[in-house]
Amino acid sequence: MYKILCSFALLCAMLVSCGGDTMRVMSYNVHHCRGVDGKIDYARIAEVINRVSPDFVALQELDSATARNNGKVCINELASATGMFASYASAIKFGGGSYGLGLLSREEPVAVRVVPLVSSGEARRLLVVEFEKYVACCTHFPLKGDDRVASAEVLCEALQGCEKPLFLVGDMNCCVGDPEQQLLARSFKVLNNPADATYPSVNPEECIDFIYALDNGYSCETLKSEVLFGDSIASDHLPLYVDVKFWRR
């Protein structure tokens, strides 16, 4: 009887481990698609995204119809080149257009909202994009530490009550162990490997780009975490992605 019970328990464990959904989540600060060689090249950024083939990619530092990008809308150029759906959040007016962040997704969103963050300098935003089975968030935190802490508080409050799996992705302008990261750690699990530096793209020194999962009743397991160290020219940040498995506890 004992052996039968053990076998049944093992079978249940195997079924649980085989369950859950998997996704590939990507983060990329694209520096308005201007590489470290000074060239604005949408195709170069799109090639990196297409090669990774994420379910969604969160993008920071996007120009929209600015003079320095010759009136081009970065998110639309990248959406066209990748065949993905585009969501955009303007943070500031700039160069005759705007400057902000966005998200490209394989699936069409069902809802989009923008949450202002706290910044004594350049305005910052949280872009929240809801899909049928999950929520994807993109952000770019302020430069000042006090502003980042205050923004982390606003962000956590804004995302309370979400009942779907939620992924937060962005350029956080801080490292693991900083006060704002400790605050986020109360609600979020880091999915990428902070030991892999993402900035600057040439001879990277620190990880300031992160992918998180909200702890709201779902378990998440990172299956793979990779920083694309070979893609150091297209932007001043390195792109990164994770393969994540998640299931309701």
Phi, psi and omega per residue, in radians:
M1 nan -0.722 3.136
Y2 -1.049 -0.748 3.134
K3 -1.122 -0.642 3.129
I4 -1.142 -0.747 3.127
L5 -1.121 -0.721 3.117
C6 -1.105 -0.727 3.134
S7 -1.131 -0.693 3.122
F8 -1.139 -0.731 3.116
A9 -1.100 -0.726 3.121
L10 -1.113 -0.723 3.119
L11 -1.090 -0.751 3.119
C12 -1.079 -0.741 3.132
A13 -1.091 -0.697 3.137
M14 -1.161 -0.669 3.131
L15 -1.168 -0.695 3.112
V16 -1.119 -0.767 -3.104
S17 -1.146 -0.455 3.139
C18 -1.469 -0.214 -3.103
G19 -1.435 -3.053 3.101
G20 1.593 2.935 3.116
D21 -1.890 2.703 3.080
T22 -2.157 2.586 3.123
M23 -2.514 2.734 2.965
R24 -1.969 2.102 -3.060
V25 -2.043 2.325 -3.037
M26 -2.202 2.559 3.037
S27 -2.230 2.420 -3.107
Y28 -2.706 1.959 2.947
N29 -1.461 1.934 -2.944
V30 -1.675 -0.019 3.043
H31 0.937 0.852 -3.046
H32 0.807 0.605 3.082
C33 1.151 0.354 3.049
R34 -1.759 2.140 -3.115
G35 -1.422 3.061 3.123
V36 -1.218 -0.187 3.044
D37 -1.551 0.061 3.101
G38 1.479 -0.022 -3.085
K39 -1.646 2.327 2.980
I40 -1.501 2.080 -3.007
D41 -2.526 1.699 -3.140
Y42 -1.173 -0.676 -3.112
A43 -1.083 -0.598 -3.125
R44 -1.181 -0.749 3.092
I45 -1.159 -0.772 -3.124
A46 -1.075 -0.627 -3.138
E47 -1.104 -0.682 3.108
V48 -1.118 -0.797 -3.139
I49 -1.098 -0.793 -3.133
N50 -1.097 -0.637 -3.139
R51 -1.166 -0.684 3.109
V52 -1.283 -0.632 3.132
S53 0.961 1.043 -3.122
P54 -1.391 2.834 2.965
D55 -1.220 -0.639 2.958
F56 -2.668 2.693 3.069
V57 -2.260 2.243 3.067
A58 -1.592 2.265 -3.027
L59 -2.102 2.319 3.070
Q60 -2.009 2.749 3.128
E61 1.097 1.100 3.115
L62 -1.880 2.235 2.995
D63 -1.500 2.553 3.058
S64 -2.313 1.847 3.099
A65 1.032 0.712 3.105
T66 -1.633 2.809 -3.141
A67 -1.129 -0.698 -3.062
R68 -1.214 -0.320 3.056
N69 -1.887 0.394 3.053
N70 0.948 0.648 3.069
G71 1.355 0.055 -3.131
K72 -1.334 2.584 3.040
V73 -1.745 1.855 -3.009
C74 -0.926 -0.853 -3.061
I75 -1.081 -0.627 3.130
N76 -1.249 -0.670 3.091
E77 -1.069 -0.751 -3.122
L78 -1.263 -0.642 3.105
A79 -1.096 -0.720 3.139
S80 -1.125 -0.688 -3.075
A81 -1.381 -0.304 -3.114
T82 -1.934 -0.233 -3.100
G83 1.255 0.469 -3.090
M84 -1.905 2.836 3.076
F85 -1.408 2.472 -3.063
A86 -1.928 2.388 2.970
S87 -2.251 2.421 -3.032
Y88 -2.396 2.523 3.047
A89 -2.260 2.053 3.071
S90 -1.323 2.350 3.090
A91 -1.794 -0.763 -3.129
I92 -2.481 2.713 2.937
K93 -1.336 2.405 -3.058
F94 -2.763 2.310 2.976
G95 0.927 0.657 -3.136
G96 1.480 -0.052 3.114
G97 -2.433 -2.265 3.116
S98 -2.554 2.967 -3.083
Y99 -2.442 2.302 -3.097
G100 -2.964 -2.439 -3.094
L101 -2.477 2.917 -3.059
G102 -2.757 -3.111 -3.118
L103 -2.558 2.331 3.028
L104 -1.906 2.355 -3.062
S105 -2.419 2.593 3.064
R106 -1.228 -0.553 -3.081
E107 -1.780 2.544 3.107
E108 -1.308 2.307 -3.137
P109 -1.159 2.685 3.034
V110 -1.762 -0.320 3.105
A111 -2.816 2.588 3.111
V112 -2.409 2.355 3.022
R113 -2.474 2.766 -3.103
V114 -2.172 2.285 -3.121
V115 -2.004 2.114 3.069
P116 -1.181 2.414 3.064
L117 -1.806 -3.117 -3.093
V118 -1.692 2.193 3.092
S119 -2.718 2.230 3.078
S120 -1.452 -0.119 3.089
G121 -2.008 -2.221 3.116
E122 -1.076 2.295 -3.116
A123 -1.059 2.525 -3.136
R124 -2.212 2.698 -3.054
R125 -2.375 2.777 2.933
L126 -2.033 2.109 3.104
L127 -1.719 2.130 -3.103
V128 -1.999 2.020 -3.076
V129 -2.072 2.061 -3.094
E130 -1.738 2.392 3.068
F131 -2.079 3.106 -3.068
E132 -1.025 -0.725 -3.024
K133 -1.997 -0.100 -3.100
Y134 -2.743 3.018 3.097
V135 -2.194 2.360 3.111
A136 -2.064 2.321 -3.123
C137 -2.168 2.444 3.103
C138 -2.186 2.414 3.102
T139 -2.603 2.906 3.067
H140 -2.481 1.807 -3.003
F141 -1.267 2.742 -3.134
P142 -1.145 2.986 -3.126
L143 -1.454 -0.581 -3.104
K144 -1.443 2.408 -3.090
G145 -1.042 -0.777 3.141
D146 -1.074 -0.685 3.109
D147 -1.152 -0.647 3.130
R148 -1.157 -0.725 3.115
V149 -1.089 -0.814 3.130
A150 -1.114 -0.668 3.119
S151 -1.166 -0.638 3.100
A152 -1.105 -0.666 3.105
E153 -1.146 -0.777 3.112
V154 -1.075 -0.783 -3.117
L155 -1.051 -0.848 -3.104
C156 -1.089 -0.702 3.129
E157 -1.167 -0.705 -3.098
A158 -1.144 -0.478 -3.062
L159 -1.745 0.024 3.091
Q160 -1.078 2.506 3.056
G161 1.535 -0.055 3.113
C162 -1.175 2.248 -3.085
E163 -1.808 0.004 3.076
K164 -1.789 2.779 2.977
P165 -0.959 2.340 -3.074
L166 -2.259 2.298 3.125
F167 -2.048 2.250 3.100
L168 -1.894 2.243 -3.028
V169 -2.378 2.407 3.057
G170 2.981 3.085 3.004
D171 -1.527 1.885 -3.018
M172 -1.627 -0.149 3.139
N173 0.939 0.531 3.090
C174 -2.765 2.947 -3.063
C175 -2.049 2.871 3.061
V176 -0.973 2.342 -3.123
G177 1.777 -0.344 3.089
D178 -1.220 2.723 -3.056
P179 -0.964 -0.706 -3.119
E180 -1.187 -0.584 3.073
Q181 -1.201 -0.655 3.101
Q182 -1.137 -0.641 3.086
L183 -1.152 -0.786 3.117
L184 -1.100 -0.566 -3.089
A185 -1.120 -0.290 3.081
R186 -1.213 -0.453 -3.069
S187 -2.109 -0.316 -3.014
F188 -2.202 2.632 3.016
K189 -1.890 2.286 3.077
V190 -1.304 2.248 -3.105
L191 -1.745 -0.515 3.104
N192 -1.506 2.975 -3.120
N193 -1.604 1.879 -3.107
P194 -1.128 -0.214 3.096
A195 -1.295 -0.281 3.114
D196 -1.599 1.877 -3.083
A197 -1.191 2.541 -3.112
T198 -2.088 -0.179 -3.065
Y199 -2.529 2.481 -0.216
P200 -1.218 2.977 -3.057
S201 -1.195 -0.549 3.069
V202 -1.690 2.116 -3.057
N203 0.952 1.061 -3.071
P204 -1.070 2.494 -3.048
E205 -2.051 -0.426 -3.059
E206 -2.605 2.693 3.051
C207 -1.687 1.939 3.071
I208 -2.128 0.032 3.088
D209 -1.868 2.281 -2.986
F210 -2.380 2.705 3.001
I211 -2.230 2.163 -3.089
Y212 -2.157 2.831 2.955
A213 -2.131 2.375 3.098
L214 -1.297 2.344 3.095
D215 -1.508 1.545 -3.094
N216 -2.330 0.669 3.114
G217 1.809 0.040 3.097
Y218 -2.015 2.477 3.013
S219 -1.671 2.488 -3.137
C220 -2.265 2.386 3.088
E221 -2.199 2.168 3.076
T222 -1.367 2.068 3.123
L223 -1.534 -0.547 3.140
K224 -2.727 2.444 3.057
S225 -2.344 2.183 -3.071
E226 -2.478 2.333 2.926
V227 -1.779 2.300 -3.060
L228 -1.528 1.439 -3.058
F229 -1.141 -0.364 3.134
G230 -1.345 -0.248 -3.111
D231 -1.766 1.157 -3.024
S232 -1.700 -0.079 -3.035
I233 -1.721 -0.602 -2.964
A234 -1.149 -0.460 -3.119
S235 -2.654 3.009 3.098
D236 -1.525 -0.077 2.982
H237 -1.964 2.660 3.019
L238 -1.543 2.474 3.043
P239 -1.312 2.676 3.074
L240 -2.520 2.764 3.084
Y241 -2.627 2.802 3.006
V242 -2.306 2.584 2.884
D243 -1.742 2.167 -3.050
V244 -2.237 2.448 3.032
K245 -1.911 2.353 -3.117
F246 -2.455 2.605 -3.133
W247 -2.708 2.710 3.118
R248 -1.316 2.339 -3.139
R249 -1.322 nan nan
